[in-house]
Amino acid sequence: MSESNAILYQPDEAAMARTRMRDYMDWLATNGYPRFTDYDALYRWSVDALEPFWTSIWDYTGVIASARGDQVLDTRAMPGARWFADARLNFAENLLREALHGDAHKSAIVGLSESRDEIRLSYADLLAQVGALEAYLVSVGVQAGDRVAGIVANTHEPIVAMLACASLGAIWSSASPDFGVAGLVDRFAQIKPRVLVTVDGYRYGGKDFDRIQQIAELRERIPSIEQVIVTANLGQGSTPADDDGSIGWEDALAAHAGATPSFAQMAFAQPVYILFSSGTTGVPKCIVHGAGGALLQHSKELMLHGDIRRDDVFFYFTTCGWMMWNWLASGLLTGATLVLYDGNPGFPDMNVLWDIAERERITHFGTSAKWIAGCRNAGIAPDAAYDLSALKTVFSTGSPLLPADFDWVYEQVKADVLLSSISGGTDIVSSFVGGCPLLPVRRGEIQCRLLGVAAEAFNDQGDVVIDECGELVCTQPLPSMPVMFWNDPDGTRYREAYFDTFDGIWSHGDYVLFTPEGGAIIYGRSDATLNVGGIRIGTAEIYRQVEPLDAVADTLVVAQPYGDDSRIVMLVVMNEGHTFDDGLVDRIRKRLREHASPRHVPGLIVPVSALPYTRSGKKVEVAVARLLRGMSVNNTQAIANPESLEAIAQIDALEIPASN
């Protein structure tokens, strides 16, 4: 195992010279901006000189707009900062630039699925489908500002639907089809969509799940839905019986074949997406993102930090209810080919995605930290089994990537790959910290703050701290901060969500440590922080030490009131072939005592068969903490496997008090 903070990958000068980040630095020097020779100096300029920096991103990435206007940012005060107030552009036009101004016959999307034959669309095909669907939406009365909801699998149809909405100025919002009706109503009833795009069902792990009855129930409970478009994801293409407000996807397109997208020119802040918070402690917040902010931020992240080009093949395993789907869809603006996968990434085994990586010659492979840990636990070795010579970058997010999983990537995937661990969130539909192709990859660390992102770690007094865990904040406005929350007319909920902790400073709700070298270590959600004996501990500090143990497949820790103080409770899922016993408990406690501190040692360690996760693959620590305090967990629809909570509630050793 490598030493902590060890450099696992260092790009050489030839590799750095080929990057878009280096090309951008050269472009700045020849276009009236300062000359930069290293990333740190470039980063400092990007947060000190926000207006010139974001203007340069607009120009360098080639934003298509009918107007930009002279004003970049009206104020740096948060909340309330307005970007490019006089600009007029269209989100879909920018994502379809390859079809309009490049090689329209180039491959745009490769759709792979458990339930369907592969689908390959050129940029010309994509453009044609977007035009036809936009014309259909207009024919049923959809206008700019209307909402269209999707209960959709990760196939080409939701990308077409999102682009069609963006072209005319409607707002797209999506969820994955494994949500129950109550969870979907919690989300979509708030935004009152006029049209629902839905699958007839989905296949996961070889099992089919019909959703036709679900469509009928949703129409009853969300009366704003006037029209339903059903995609034949299971090959049925069925619509609810006796329902004259439904149409099959192919029929909707055929009715308007030959139509072209309108690409209506809209304000920079025109809403393009409504995303939802996880909703594990209440009804999900409806987070509204503007077209211009998402476009600029994604352009910077994908082109410069991700180093994605026209000849690349970009894959991210995601569902359409996770913001990484929005990020993946924006990959179209680079002219690259997107590879989509709809199915179980562990079926029939953990090699399924690596098989796709080899077959499709994927250059940029994105997944969750949880899935990488699953590969390590399964003992697979992709480098030995597959030709991954095309692979240049591995993206990871969703939760902190363990140091042991950094080791696994470089030992078992590829020695010269850029491991780009990223962290941000639904709240900004992008990242605060992430990768950079000019910097080394250090074990257990995210490489850097991203350009234009004034991220810091604050202590309780609001002072910047380095090499010390603190609250992740952003001290300057970002274009992709939400334009508003839906149904929050005076902005009260918006301010409470981000600006109550430090006045005028965005507080994200994560604990982070910034290293002296500029790297970042995320320690988990600050609202799930363990507070034992007055000492605050980030949950990731414990996971980093325990989950690499051979016997341990997964863990979750929370603090539970106990006596006059609190105790740390650890739930452990065992790897196959290993047994939970006193010896393992002793090893866990010894490792934490020696490698973390005595304060990190749990007061109680118990085995469980499964841990609760959100549908985007994040541990639901807050819900477990509420359960162990005897508090109710109301919104279990946000949890992918709510039965795991029920099982935890039956464990006598946890001494769960009666609900209050």
LOTORSE-15331 format. One line per 3 residues: number of its first residue (from 1); their letters; for each residue x, z, y of C-alpha. Coordinates in steps of 0.05 Angstrom, whole numbers, always signed. Layout:
N
NUM> A> X Z Y ~ ...
! end
This chain:
660
1> MSE> +0 +0 +0 ~ +25 -17 +70 ~ +41 +36 +121
4> SNA> -10 +54 +173 ~ -5 +7 +234 ~ +42 -39 +197
7> ILY> +43 -112 +219 ~ +12 -152 +162 ~ +12 -220 +196
10> QPD> +52 -248 +254 ~ +39 -320 +277 ~ +102 -359 +290
13> EAA> +115 -399 +353 ~ +94 -464 +321 ~ +27 -434 +300
16> MAR> +15 -404 +369 ~ +31 -470 +403 ~ -25 -504 +364
19> TRM> -79 -454 +386 ~ -134 -466 +436 ~ -115 -400 +469
22> RDY> -46 -428 +486 ~ -77 -493 +508 ~ -124 -454 +554
25> MDW> -64 -417 +584 ~ -29 -484 +597 ~ -94 -512 +627
28> LAT> -99 -453 +675 ~ -28 -466 +701 ~ -44 -539 +716
31> NGY> -111 -527 +748 ~ -95 -480 +804 ~ -97 -414 +766
34> PRF> -39 -367 +752 ~ +10 -383 +697 ~ +9 -334 +638
37> TDY> +59 -329 +581 ~ +29 -272 +541 ~ -40 -248 +522
40> DAL> -35 -180 +556 ~ -24 -210 +625 ~ -79 -261 +614
43> YRW> -127 -206 +593 ~ -111 -163 +654 ~ -126 -222 +700
46> SVD> -191 -237 +663 ~ -220 -169 +678 ~ -190 -160 +747
49> ALE> -211 -229 +772 ~ -279 -237 +739 ~ -304 -294 +783
52> PFW> -244 -340 +775 ~ -239 -323 +701 ~ -311 -340 +683
55> TSI> -308 -403 +726 ~ -247 -425 +686 ~ -284 -412 +621
58> WDY> -342 -454 +646 ~ -295 -512 +662 ~ -247 -507 +604
61> TGV> -301 -502 +550 ~ -339 -559 +581 ~ -406 -528 +598
64> IAS> -458 -583 +609 ~ -502 -568 +670 ~ -541 -604 +723
67> ARG> -517 -552 +773 ~ -469 -493 +775 ~ -475 -469 +846
70> DQV> -422 -434 +887 ~ -439 -362 +870 ~ -410 -335 +805
73> LDT> -429 -262 +809 ~ -472 -230 +862 ~ -449 -158 +849
76> RAM> -407 -119 +800 ~ -457 -62 +800 ~ -489 -47 +733
79> PGA> -544 -55 +715 ~ -566 -111 +760 ~ -507 -159 +763
82> RWF> -530 -232 +766 ~ -487 -289 +742 ~ -488 -361 +767
85> ADA> -555 -351 +803 ~ -558 -424 +825 ~ -538 -456 +759
88> RLN> -584 -501 +719 ~ -568 -517 +646 ~ -597 -522 +577
91> FAE> -572 -482 +518 ~ -592 -533 +465 ~ -559 -590 +503
94> NLL> -493 -553 +502 ~ -497 -538 +427 ~ -514 -610 +413
97> REA> -458 -640 +455 ~ -424 -671 +394 ~ -488 -711 +380
100> LHG> -494 -732 +453 ~ -422 -744 +473 ~ -380 -743 +410
103> DAH> -387 -770 +339 ~ -461 -766 +323 ~ -447 -784 +251
106> KSA> -401 -725 +240 ~ -425 -671 +192 ~ -461 -616 +230
109> IVG> -492 -571 +176 ~ -482 -561 +102 ~ -539 -520 +74
112> LSE> -527 -485 +7 ~ -578 -441 -27 ~ -598 -406 -91
115> SRD> -666 -439 -89 ~ -655 -509 -63 ~ -610 -569 -71
118> EIR> -554 -575 -20 ~ -574 -606 +47 ~ -525 -643 +92
121> LSY> -542 -661 +163 ~ -501 -702 +212 ~ -504 -686 +286
124> ADL> -550 -747 +293 ~ -596 -719 +239 ~ -597 -652 +274
127> LAQ> -612 -683 +342 ~ -670 -723 +312 ~ -701 -662 +279
130> VGA> -694 -621 +342 ~ -730 -675 +382 ~ -786 -681 +332
133> LEA> -798 -607 +327 ~ -796 -597 +402 ~ -849 -651 +409
136> YLV> -891 -617 +356 ~ -885 -549 +392 ~ -906 -582 +457
139> SVG> -965 -615 +422 ~ -992 -546 +401 ~ -985 -518 +472
142> VQA> -917 -484 +472 ~ -887 -480 +541 ~ -825 -451 +573
145> GDR> -824 -376 +566 ~ -870 -375 +505 ~ -843 -340 +443
148> VAG> -833 -372 +374 ~ -819 -324 +317 ~ -783 -341 +253
151> IVA> -787 -307 +185 ~ -733 -351 +158 ~ -676 -358 +108
154> NTH> -606 -379 +128 ~ -620 -454 +121 ~ -619 -511 +171
157> EPI> -692 -503 +192 ~ -683 -441 +236 ~ -625 -474 +273
160> VAM> -669 -535 +286 ~ -726 -489 +309 ~ -682 -448 +355
163> LAC> -653 -511 +387 ~ -722 -541 +396 ~ -745 -478 +431
166> ASL> -683 -475 +474 ~ -691 -548 +493 ~ -760 -536 +524
169> GAI> -745 -466 +550 ~ -784 -426 +497 ~ -755 -362 +468
172> WSS> -733 -357 +395 ~ -734 -293 +355 ~ -722 -287 +280
175> ASP> -721 -240 +221 ~ -703 -248 +148 ~ -759 -257 +97
178> DFG> -742 -193 +58 ~ -775 -152 +113 ~ -842 -121 +95
181> VAG> -903 -137 +137 ~ -900 -70 +174 ~ -828 -82 +196
184> LVD> -845 -152 +220 ~ -905 -128 +258 ~ -862 -74 +291
187> RFA> -818 -129 +318 ~ -861 -190 +331 ~ -925 -157 +354
190> QIK> -886 -132 +415 ~ -867 -202 +438 ~ -933 -238 +421
193> PRV> -907 -304 +392 ~ -952 -365 +396 ~ -920 -400 +336
196> LVT> -892 -372 +271 ~ -840 -411 +231 ~ -837 -381 +161
199> VDG> -812 -394 +91 ~ -860 -398 +33 ~ -813 -350 -3
202> YRY> -740 -338 -20 ~ -695 -329 -80 ~ -644 -273 -83
205> GGK> -602 -256 -143 ~ -640 -305 -186 ~ -708 -275 -171
208> DFD> -763 -310 -132 ~ -803 -273 -79 ~ -867 -308 -55
211> RIQ> -887 -298 +18 ~ -951 -338 +25 ~ -995 -275 +24
214> QIA> -949 -244 +76 ~ -963 -301 +124 ~ -1038 -288 +120
217> ELR> -1028 -213 +132 ~ -984 -226 +193 ~ -1035 -273 +224
220> ERI> -1087 -218 +218 ~ -1043 -165 +249 ~ -1010 -208 +304
223> PSI> -1068 -245 +336 ~ -1024 -282 +386 ~ -1001 -328 +330
226> EQV> -1038 -394 +338 ~ -998 -439 +293 ~ -955 -430 +230
229> IVT> -901 -478 +206 ~ -883 -467 +133 ~ -816 -489 +103
232> ANL> -812 -503 +29 ~ -756 -455 +14 ~ -780 -445 -57
235> GQG> -803 -517 -64 ~ -876 -499 -58 ~ -889 -517 +14
238> STP> -955 -480 +8 ~ -996 -454 +66 ~ -1048 -399 +64
241> ADD> -1114 -422 +35 ~ -1169 -442 +83 ~ -1122 -438 +142
244> DGS> -1127 -496 +191 ~ -1073 -466 +235 ~ -1016 -481 +187
247> IGW> -973 -542 +174 ~ -914 -557 +129 ~ -845 -566 +161
250> EDA> -836 -638 +139 ~ -906 -656 +164 ~ -892 -625 +232
253> LAA> -828 -667 +239 ~ -860 -731 +212 ~ -917 -726 +263
256> HAG> -867 -735 +320 ~ -810 -774 +288 ~ -768 -811 +339
259> ATP> -780 -761 +396 ~ -718 -738 +434 ~ -704 -669 +461
262> SFA> -722 -657 +534 ~ -664 -610 +549 ~ -703 -578 +607
265> QMA> -655 -552 +660 ~ -665 -477 +666 ~ -635 -418 +703
268> FAQ> -572 -386 +675 ~ -613 -324 +658 ~ -670 -362 +625
271> PVY> -685 -323 +561 ~ -663 -359 +499 ~ -665 -304 +446
274> ILF> -701 -239 +433 ~ -661 -196 +385 ~ -682 -128 +358
277> SSG> -646 -62 +351 ~ -643 -36 +279 ~ -704 +8 +290
280> TTG> -681 +62 +242 ~ -705 +118 +288 ~ -765 +85 +320
283> VPK> -798 +20 +339 ~ -742 -32 +350 ~ -722 -48 +421
286> CIV> -734 -121 +441 ~ -668 -144 +472 ~ -674 -207 +514
289> HGA> -612 -251 +521 ~ -603 -306 +572 ~ -582 -377 +555
292> GGA> -523 -381 +602 ~ -494 -313 +584 ~ -497 -326 +509
295> LLQ> -468 -396 +519 ~ -408 -374 +561 ~ -392 -314 +518
298> HSK> -398 -352 +452 ~ -357 -410 +480 ~ -300 -363 +497
301> ELM> -303 -325 +431 ~ -310 -384 +385 ~ -263 -433 +420
304> LHG> -208 -387 +445 ~ -210 -323 +403 ~ -236 -358 +340
307> DIR> -194 -420 +351 ~ -250 -464 +323 ~ -244 -540 +334
310> RDD> -282 -604 +319 ~ -247 -615 +252 ~ -259 -544 +227
313> VFF> -310 -518 +177 ~ -342 -453 +199 ~ -379 -406 +151
316> YFT> -409 -338 +163 ~ -450 -301 +110 ~ -509 -274 +148
319> TCG> -584 -269 +150 ~ -627 -295 +208 ~ -643 -223 +228
322> WMM> -570 -207 +245 ~ -537 -228 +310 ~ -482 -261 +270
325> WNW> -532 -316 +255 ~ -537 -330 +330 ~ -461 -329 +335
328> LAS> -455 -377 +276 ~ -507 -425 +305 ~ -466 -428 +369
331> GLL> -409 -456 +328 ~ -443 -523 +338 ~ -417 -524 +410
334> TGA> -346 -532 +382 ~ -365 -595 +343 ~ -346 -562 +278
337> TLV> -385 -566 +213 ~ -427 -504 +197 ~ -435 -481 +125
340> LYD> -497 -439 +112 ~ -513 -399 +49 ~ -581 -371 +31
343> GNP> -576 -323 -28 ~ -542 -262 -57 ~ -467 -262 -42
346> GFP> -455 -222 -105 ~ -494 -265 -153 ~ -476 -282 -206
349> DMN> -412 -246 -186 ~ -369 -233 -124 ~ -335 -301 -130
352> VLW> -395 -342 -107 ~ -373 -347 -34 ~ -300 -360 -52
355> DIA> -324 -418 -95 ~ -360 -446 -33 ~ -297 -435 +9
358> ERE> -256 -478 -38 ~ -309 -532 -48 ~ -326 -541 +25
361> RIT> -254 -532 +50 ~ -276 -476 +96 ~ -226 -461 +152
364> HFG> -262 -401 +184 ~ -295 -354 +135 ~ -339 -298 +161
367> TSA> -369 -239 +125 ~ -382 -164 +129 ~ -332 -108 +118
370> KWI> -379 -82 +64 ~ -373 -148 +25 ~ -297 -148 +30
373> AGC> -296 -77 +3 ~ -342 -101 -53 ~ -292 -156 -71
376> RNA> -236 -105 -73 ~ -277 -57 -116 ~ -293 -115 -163
379> GIA> -219 -129 -172 ~ -224 -203 -157 ~ -164 -244 -134
382> PDA> -188 -307 -96 ~ -118 -331 -81 ~ -102 -337 -155
385> AYD> -169 -369 -174 ~ -183 -417 -116 ~ -150 -468 -71
388> LSA> -156 -435 -3 ~ -104 -478 +31 ~ -154 -498 +85
391> LKT> -170 -426 +103 ~ -142 -405 +171 ~ -184 -346 +193
394> VFS> -226 -291 +160 ~ -277 -258 +206 ~ -303 -188 +189
397> TGS> -355 -145 +223 ~ -416 -101 +211 ~ -375 -37 +202
400> PLL> -302 -16 +209 ~ -256 -53 +161 ~ -217 -3 +119
403> PAD> -141 -6 +119 ~ -144 -17 +44 ~ -186 -79 +56
406> FDW> -134 -106 +105 ~ -85 -99 +47 ~ -132 -133 -2
409> VYE> -142 -194 +44 ~ -67 -205 +52 ~ -50 -190 -21
412> QVK> -109 -225 -56 ~ -137 -277 -7 ~ -81 -308 +33
415> ADV> -15 -282 +62 ~ -17 -326 +125 ~ -90 -320 +144
418> LLS> -112 -291 +211 ~ -156 -231 +194 ~ -201 -225 +254
421> SIS> -240 -161 +252 ~ -291 -161 +308 ~ -338 -110 +338
424> GGT> -394 -116 +388 ~ -467 -117 +374 ~ -538 -142 +381
427> DIV> -537 -112 +451 ~ -489 -165 +477 ~ -500 -217 +421
430> SSF> -424 -221 +418 ~ -362 -176 +415 ~ -322 -127 +458
433> VGG> -261 -128 +414 ~ -236 -178 +363 ~ -183 -227 +344
436> CPL> -131 -268 +380 ~ -89 -323 +348 ~ -29 -304 +392
439> LPV> -24 -232 +368 ~ -1 -197 +305 ~ -51 -166 +256
442> RRG> -37 -92 +246 ~ -64 -55 +186 ~ -130 -20 +201
445> EIQ> -135 -46 +272 ~ -176 -96 +310 ~ -126 -139 +349
448> CRL> -148 -133 +421 ~ -200 -128 +476 ~ -230 -197 +486
451> LGV> -219 -236 +550 ~ -265 -217 +607 ~ -287 -153 +572
454> AAE> -268 -90 +610 ~ -272 -45 +549 ~ -244 +25 +552
457> AFN> -248 +91 +514 ~ -276 +147 +557 ~ -271 +221 +542
460> DQG> -329 +268 +560 ~ -305 +273 +632 ~ -307 +197 +640
463> DVV> -232 +189 +640 ~ -197 +131 +606 ~ -159 +153 +544
466> IDE> -107 +116 +503 ~ -88 +134 +431 ~ -147 +182 +431
469> CGE> -218 +172 +404 ~ -270 +164 +459 ~ -336 +131 +477
472> LVC> -332 +55 +478 ~ -352 +33 +548 ~ -351 -30 +590
475> TQP> -333 -18 +662 ~ -348 -88 +689 ~ -408 -133 +677
478> LPS> -409 -185 +622 ~ -450 -250 +625 ~ -481 -234 +557
481> MPV> -508 -166 +574 ~ -584 -168 +564 ~ -625 -197 +620
484> MFW> -678 -145 +603 ~ -717 -110 +548 ~ -785 -139 +532
487> NDP> -843 -96 +557 ~ -797 -56 +603 ~ -820 -79 +672
490> DGT> -782 -28 +714 ~ -719 -28 +670 ~ -725 +45 +651
493> RYR> -712 +35 +576 ~ -655 -12 +591 ~ -620 +38 +636
496> EAY> -632 +95 +586 ~ -602 +54 +530 ~ -535 +38 +563
499> FDT> -525 +73 +630 ~ -548 +145 +621 ~ -482 +172 +594
502> FDG> -437 +148 +651 ~ -470 +125 +716 ~ -459 +51 +729
505> IWS> -418 +43 +665 ~ -442 +9 +601 ~ -438 +60 +544
508> HGD> -443 +24 +478 ~ -454 +81 +429 ~ -391 +71 +388
511> YVL> -329 +114 +383 ~ -264 +75 +392 ~ -190 +88 +398
514> FTP> -147 +39 +436 ~ -74 +40 +413 ~ -14 +36 +460
517> EGG> -3 -35 +433 ~ -73 -56 +455 ~ -108 -54 +387
520> AII> -174 -20 +373 ~ -200 +25 +318 ~ -275 +34 +314
523> YGR> -296 +103 +287 ~ -370 +91 +279 ~ -432 +104 +320
526> SDA> -427 +162 +369 ~ -499 +181 +355 ~ -478 +193 +282
529> TLN> -417 +234 +301 ~ -402 +295 +259 ~ -398 +359 +300
532> VGG> -372 +416 +258 ~ -345 +480 +290 ~ -347 +445 +358
535> IRI> -301 +389 +335 ~ -327 +318 +337 ~ -307 +272 +280
538> GTA> -321 +198 +274 ~ -350 +180 +206 ~ -301 +122 +197
541> EIY> -244 +172 +198 ~ -270 +198 +132 ~ -289 +130 +102
544> RQV> -219 +103 +115 ~ -189 +156 +70 ~ -240 +162 +14
547> EPL> -268 +92 +1 ~ -201 +62 -22 ~ -201 +111 -82
550> DAV> -210 +71 -147 ~ -268 +114 -169 ~ -307 +107 -104
553> ADT> -351 +47 -90 ~ -383 +73 -26 ~ -394 +136 +14
556> LVV> -436 +163 +71 ~ -424 +226 +110 ~ -469 +265 +158
559> AQP> -469 +334 +189 ~ -523 +382 +167 ~ -540 +448 +201
562> YGD> -517 +504 +154 ~ -516 +578 +170 ~ -491 +589 +240
565> DSR> -455 +522 +243 ~ -458 +454 +208 ~ -427 +426 +146
568> IVM> -405 +356 +128 ~ -444 +327 +70 ~ -415 +268 +32
571> LVV> -456 +223 -12 ~ -415 +183 -62 ~ -431 +120 -102
574> MNE> -385 +112 -161 ~ -350 +49 -184 ~ -370 +25 -253
577> GHT> -330 +58 -308 ~ -316 +121 -268 ~ -349 +189 -273
580> FDD> -366 +238 -218 ~ -334 +305 -235 ~ -299 +365 -205
583> GLV> -233 +329 -210 ~ -257 +274 -164 ~ -285 +325 -115
586> DRI> -218 +359 -113 ~ -181 +293 -102 ~ -228 +274 -45
589> RKR> -219 +341 -11 ~ -144 +341 -21 ~ -137 +271 +7
592> LRE> -177 +287 +69 ~ -140 +352 +81 ~ -72 +319 +76
595> HAS> -87 +251 +109 ~ -139 +271 +161 ~ -146 +346 +173
598> PRH> -179 +407 +142 ~ -237 +396 +190 ~ -252 +329 +156
601> VPG> -264 +361 +88 ~ -338 +359 +67 ~ -373 +424 +52
604> LIV> -414 +388 -1 ~ -400 +325 -41 ~ -455 +297 -86
607> PVS> -464 +232 -126 ~ -520 +183 -111 ~ -538 +116 -143
610> ALP> -544 +79 -76 ~ -537 +89 -1 ~ -587 +65 +51
613> YTR> -567 +4 +91 ~ -599 -36 +146 ~ -615 -109 +131
616> SGK> -552 -130 +168 ~ -509 -87 +122 ~ -497 -24 +163
619> KVE> -500 +46 +135 ~ -560 +84 +160 ~ -525 +149 +176
622> VAV> -575 +171 +229 ~ -634 +167 +180 ~ -597 +208 +128
625> ARL> -578 +259 +181 ~ -651 +265 +200 ~ -671 +273 +128
628> LRG> -620 +328 +116 ~ -646 +365 +177 ~ -717 +364 +149
631> MSV> -739 +313 +201 ~ -783 +254 +185 ~ -755 +183 +178
634> NNT> -813 +142 +202 ~ -789 +71 +207 ~ -764 +58 +136
637> QAI> -783 -16 +144 ~ -716 -25 +179 ~ -679 -2 +117
640> ANP> -664 -55 +64 ~ -669 -4 +7 ~ -714 +53 +29
643> ESL> -719 +78 -43 ~ -648 +104 -35 ~ -673 +154 +17
646> EAI> -728 +177 -30 ~ -676 +190 -84 ~ -631 +229 -36
649> AQI> -691 +272 -16 ~ -696 +296 -89 ~ -625 +324 -93
652> DAL> -632 +400 -98 ~ -560 +413 -77 ~ -574 +384 -8
655> EIP> -621 +441 +9 ~ -665 +398 +53 ~ -711 +442 +95
658> ASN> -785 +427 +99 ~ -803 +371 +146 ~ -818 +391 +218
! end
